């Protein structure tokens, strides 16, 4: 097959209830260009592998499935799937989300083709629960208006472009040099945040207010949201602040100041430790304090 214009990146693990709907929403897209669907199947223990194989057999010219011999986890599975995307543009859809508008890909790609100075696009997202019922909105990073521009300013404020199911962007591996691309792949930030920050540093992104996809809020199971909620969120977000600083410094030479973000987490950690003086809350409070002090020392050394 010739190189497609768009690679749709999808990772999945134990999502037999939702994966068919996700794939069908990709296949229903009405486009006038060639695209591929790259699926990273992470050694599921349910019927997910059989379902994706069925679709690959039915649409071999579009779908490529990469089965992992053993479960690698979301981070490594995502990395390997990213590396397989050959298209000029990349669209993203998790195995438990789905697109709601059949003209989504066409409209976003057309915009990118017409506007060479724009590196990425995103749009508003509907949220639903496991039963398909509407769930509270959660992915609005800043007030969204038609053709709102996301850029470096929002990265510096630690705000992301939006939810990954809305992304269509210029393939990042063609925008970075090899060393930067390796740093991007090895970054521990979750996919939508990592892509958001990278695109924001590389140029302008356009956000459309239209709702063209649905993201499931699954707080149980083995998806990213559920696995994140199963750990201490305060500790997790401190780690992600530090990872953001490390990534932007390494790849773009930008020493972003995360002091205010860490200070907010100190206040919350102190409140939790006072209200409920459990061992875990006290340990987390100490961790946040230590992280803040270390960051201030690093910032102070950089100024000398």
Beta strands, then each sheet from edge to edge (+ up, - down):
strand 1: 6-12
strand 2: 35-41
strand 3: 63-67
strand 4: 89-92
strand 5: 98-99
strand 6: 118-128
strand 7: 148-150
strand 8: 168-170
strand 9: 204-216
sheet 1: 3+ 2+ 1+ 4+ 8- 6+ 9+ 5-
sheet 2: 3+ 2+ 1+ 4+ 8- 6+ 9+ 7-
end
